[in-house]
Amino acid sequence: MVLVSDYSKCNVSELMVDLSPESRDLYILWIKRFTAYVHHADILSIDIHVMDLNELALYLNYAKVVEWLGSVKTEMPSRGKSSFQSARNAVNWLARLLVSCNLLDPSLP
């Protein structure tokens, strides 16, 4: 279980201690891109150090993730499979974090 005292002001990067520095950087980028996508915001406005996990849990559903991953595939065809897999892995990591915080139902697809 992840120990987070305030789900509305969570420093997501601090919770990535189990990741390599390279994976952490990639996951931060993709989580920021996902958050910007669901909020229709500029990626520069997303602060990974003060994220509302409750709000992210509302957007992290199968339909929204599939929609976003489709847009990633469309926007970045030249980067190939590795970018798509990194994006998918970052969202999976985020989902596991939200499940461990009891903010997301683990039985959902």
ChimeraX commands (.cxc) that place a marker at each C-alpha (Angstrom):
marker #1 position 0.00,0.00,0.00 radius 0.5
marker #1 position 1.30,3.43,-0.95 radius 0.5
marker #1 position 1.36,5.92,1.88 radius 0.5
marker #1 position -0.10,9.19,0.66 radius 0.5
marker #1 position -1.48,11.63,3.18 radius 0.5
marker #1 position -3.26,14.01,0.81 radius 0.5
marker #1 position -4.58,12.64,-2.46 radius 0.5
marker #1 position -5.37,16.13,-3.76 radius 0.5
marker #1 position -1.75,17.33,-3.59 radius 0.5
marker #1 position 0.33,14.32,-4.43 radius 0.5
marker #1 position 3.89,14.44,-5.73 radius 0.5
marker #1 position 3.67,11.56,-8.19 radius 0.5
marker #1 position 7.37,11.63,-9.02 radius 0.5
marker #1 position 8.23,10.87,-5.37 radius 0.5
marker #1 position 6.12,7.71,-5.61 radius 0.5
marker #1 position 8.23,6.37,-8.48 radius 0.5
marker #1 position 11.06,5.12,-6.29 radius 0.5
marker #1 position 10.81,1.60,-7.74 radius 0.5
marker #1 position 11.51,2.85,-11.28 radius 0.5
marker #1 position 14.82,3.47,-12.97 radius 0.5
marker #1 position 15.63,7.16,-13.64 radius 0.5
marker #1 position 14.99,6.62,-17.36 radius 0.5
marker #1 position 11.60,4.98,-16.76 radius 0.5
marker #1 position 10.68,7.65,-14.21 radius 0.5
marker #1 position 11.38,10.42,-16.73 radius 0.5
marker #1 position 9.36,8.66,-19.44 radius 0.5
marker #1 position 6.44,7.91,-17.11 radius 0.5
marker #1 position 6.35,11.51,-15.88 radius 0.5
marker #1 position 6.20,12.73,-19.47 radius 0.5
marker #1 position 3.40,10.31,-20.43 radius 0.5
marker #1 position 1.38,10.91,-17.26 radius 0.5
marker #1 position 1.62,14.65,-17.91 radius 0.5
marker #1 position 0.50,14.07,-21.51 radius 0.5
marker #1 position -2.43,11.91,-20.40 radius 0.5
marker #1 position -3.46,14.50,-17.80 radius 0.5
marker #1 position -3.19,17.31,-20.34 radius 0.5
marker #1 position -5.25,15.26,-22.81 radius 0.5
marker #1 position -8.14,14.57,-20.42 radius 0.5
marker #1 position -8.14,18.18,-19.19 radius 0.5
marker #1 position -7.74,19.70,-22.65 radius 0.5
marker #1 position -4.82,21.62,-21.20 radius 0.5
marker #1 position -1.31,22.52,-22.26 radius 0.5
marker #1 position 1.25,19.97,-21.05 radius 0.5
marker #1 position 3.30,22.82,-19.57 radius 0.5
marker #1 position 0.43,23.60,-17.18 radius 0.5
marker #1 position 0.58,20.12,-15.62 radius 0.5
marker #1 position 2.61,19.94,-12.41 radius 0.5
marker #1 position 3.57,16.35,-11.60 radius 0.5
marker #1 position 4.55,17.49,-8.10 radius 0.5
marker #1 position 1.02,18.58,-7.16 radius 0.5
marker #1 position -1.43,16.15,-8.76 radius 0.5
marker #1 position -4.93,15.36,-7.58 radius 0.5
marker #1 position -5.13,11.57,-7.55 radius 0.5
marker #1 position -8.87,11.66,-6.83 radius 0.5
marker #1 position -9.40,13.60,-10.04 radius 0.5
marker #1 position -7.07,11.37,-12.04 radius 0.5
marker #1 position -9.04,8.35,-10.86 radius 0.5
marker #1 position -12.17,9.85,-12.44 radius 0.5
marker #1 position -10.49,10.00,-15.84 radius 0.5
marker #1 position -8.58,6.74,-15.72 radius 0.5
marker #1 position -11.15,4.46,-17.28 radius 0.5
marker #1 position -10.96,1.99,-20.13 radius 0.5
marker #1 position -12.68,4.18,-22.74 radius 0.5
marker #1 position -10.59,7.27,-21.99 radius 0.5
marker #1 position -7.31,5.34,-21.93 radius 0.5
marker #1 position -8.09,3.60,-25.23 radius 0.5
marker #1 position -9.03,6.96,-26.76 radius 0.5
marker #1 position -5.82,8.57,-25.53 radius 0.5
marker #1 position -3.61,5.68,-26.63 radius 0.5
marker #1 position -5.25,5.90,-30.06 radius 0.5
marker #1 position -4.33,9.57,-30.23 radius 0.5
marker #1 position -0.76,8.75,-29.15 radius 0.5
marker #1 position -0.49,6.21,-31.96 radius 0.5
marker #1 position -1.89,8.70,-34.48 radius 0.5
marker #1 position 0.22,11.67,-33.36 radius 0.5
marker #1 position 3.53,9.82,-33.15 radius 0.5
marker #1 position 3.68,7.20,-35.89 radius 0.5
marker #1 position 7.34,7.95,-36.57 radius 0.5
marker #1 position 8.38,7.08,-33.01 radius 0.5
marker #1 position 7.03,3.57,-33.41 radius 0.5
marker #1 position 6.10,0.87,-30.98 radius 0.5
marker #1 position 8.43,1.86,-28.15 radius 0.5
marker #1 position 6.71,5.21,-27.58 radius 0.5
marker #1 position 3.31,3.58,-27.58 radius 0.5
marker #1 position 4.49,0.91,-25.14 radius 0.5
marker #1 position 6.03,3.56,-22.87 radius 0.5
marker #1 position 2.74,5.48,-22.84 radius 0.5
marker #1 position 0.78,2.31,-22.08 radius 0.5
marker #1 position 3.23,1.29,-19.33 radius 0.5
marker #1 position 3.01,4.73,-17.72 radius 0.5
marker #1 position -0.79,4.58,-17.61 radius 0.5
marker #1 position -0.61,1.03,-16.20 radius 0.5
marker #1 position 1.76,2.26,-13.50 radius 0.5
marker #1 position -0.64,5.10,-12.69 radius 0.5
marker #1 position -3.57,2.68,-12.52 radius 0.5
marker #1 position -1.66,0.43,-10.11 radius 0.5
marker #1 position -0.87,3.47,-7.96 radius 0.5
marker #1 position -4.53,4.47,-7.84 radius 0.5
marker #1 position -5.57,0.90,-6.99 radius 0.5
marker #1 position -3.02,0.80,-4.16 radius 0.5
marker #1 position -4.50,4.06,-2.83 radius 0.5
marker #1 position -8.02,2.56,-3.03 radius 0.5
marker #1 position -9.00,5.23,-5.55 radius 0.5
marker #1 position -9.58,2.83,-8.44 radius 0.5
marker #1 position -11.44,-0.47,-8.52 radius 0.5
marker #1 position -8.93,-3.26,-9.29 radius 0.5
marker #1 position -11.61,-5.33,-11.05 radius 0.5
marker #1 position -12.11,-2.77,-13.80 radius 0.5
marker #1 position -10.56,-3.55,-17.19 radius 0.5
marker link #1:1,2 radius 0.2
marker link #1:2,3 radius 0.2
marker link #1:3,4 radius 0.2
marker link #1:4,5 radius 0.2
marker link #1:5,6 radius 0.2
marker link #1:6,7 radius 0.2
marker link #1:7,8 radius 0.2
marker link #1:8,9 radius 0.2
marker link #1:9,10 radius 0.2
marker link #1:10,11 radius 0.2
marker link #1:11,12 radius 0.2
marker link #1:12,13 radius 0.2
marker link #1:13,14 radius 0.2
marker link #1:14,15 radius 0.2
marker link #1:15,16 radius 0.2
marker link #1:16,17 radius 0.2
marker link #1:17,18 radius 0.2
marker link #1:18,19 radius 0.2
marker link #1:19,20 radius 0.2
marker link #1:20,21 radius 0.2
marker link #1:21,22 radius 0.2
marker link #1:22,23 radius 0.2
marker link #1:23,24 radius 0.2
marker link #1:24,25 radius 0.2
marker link #1:25,26 radius 0.2
marker link #1:26,27 radius 0.2
marker link #1:27,28 radius 0.2
marker link #1:28,29 radius 0.2
marker link #1:29,30 radius 0.2
marker link #1:30,31 radius 0.2
marker link #1:31,32 radius 0.2
marker link #1:32,33 radius 0.2
marker link #1:33,34 radius 0.2
marker link #1:34,35 radius 0.2
marker link #1:35,36 radius 0.2
marker link #1:36,37 radius 0.2
marker link #1:37,38 radius 0.2
marker link #1:38,39 radius 0.2
marker link #1:39,40 radius 0.2
marker link #1:40,41 radius 0.2
marker link #1:41,42 radius 0.2
marker link #1:42,43 radius 0.2
marker link #1:43,44 radius 0.2
marker link #1:44,45 radius 0.2
marker link #1:45,46 radius 0.2
marker link #1:46,47 radius 0.2
marker link #1:47,48 radius 0.2
marker link #1:48,49 radius 0.2
marker link #1:49,50 radius 0.2
marker link #1:50,51 radius 0.2
marker link #1:51,52 radius 0.2
marker link #1:52,53 radius 0.2
marker link #1:53,54 radius 0.2
marker link #1:54,55 radius 0.2
marker link #1:55,56 radius 0.2
marker link #1:56,57 radius 0.2
marker link #1:57,58 radius 0.2
marker link #1:58,59 radius 0.2
marker link #1:59,60 radius 0.2
marker link #1:60,61 radius 0.2
marker link #1:61,62 radius 0.2
marker link #1:62,63 radius 0.2
marker link #1:63,64 radius 0.2
marker link #1:64,65 radius 0.2
marker link #1:65,66 radius 0.2
marker link #1:66,67 radius 0.2
marker link #1:67,68 radius 0.2
marker link #1:68,69 radius 0.2
marker link #1:69,70 radius 0.2
marker link #1:70,71 radius 0.2
marker link #1:71,72 radius 0.2
marker link #1:72,73 radius 0.2
marker link #1:73,74 radius 0.2
marker link #1:74,75 radius 0.2
marker link #1:75,76 radius 0.2
marker link #1:76,77 radius 0.2
marker link #1:77,78 radius 0.2
marker link #1:78,79 radius 0.2
marker link #1:79,80 radius 0.2
marker link #1:80,81 radius 0.2
marker link #1:81,82 radius 0.2
marker link #1:82,83 radius 0.2
marker link #1:83,84 radius 0.2
marker link #1:84,85 radius 0.2
marker link #1:85,86 radius 0.2
marker link #1:86,87 radius 0.2
marker link #1:87,88 radius 0.2
marker link #1:88,89 radius 0.2
marker link #1:89,90 radius 0.2
marker link #1:90,91 radius 0.2
marker link #1:91,92 radius 0.2
marker link #1:92,93 radius 0.2
marker link #1:93,94 radius 0.2
marker link #1:94,95 radius 0.2
marker link #1:95,96 radius 0.2
marker link #1:96,97 radius 0.2
marker link #1:97,98 radius 0.2
marker link #1:98,99 radius 0.2
marker link #1:99,100 radius 0.2
marker link #1:100,101 radius 0.2
marker link #1:101,102 radius 0.2
marker link #1:102,103 radius 0.2
marker link #1:103,104 radius 0.2
marker link #1:104,105 radius 0.2
marker link #1:105,106 radius 0.2
marker link #1:106,107 radius 0.2
marker link #1:107,108 radius 0.2
marker link #1:108,109 radius 0.2
view
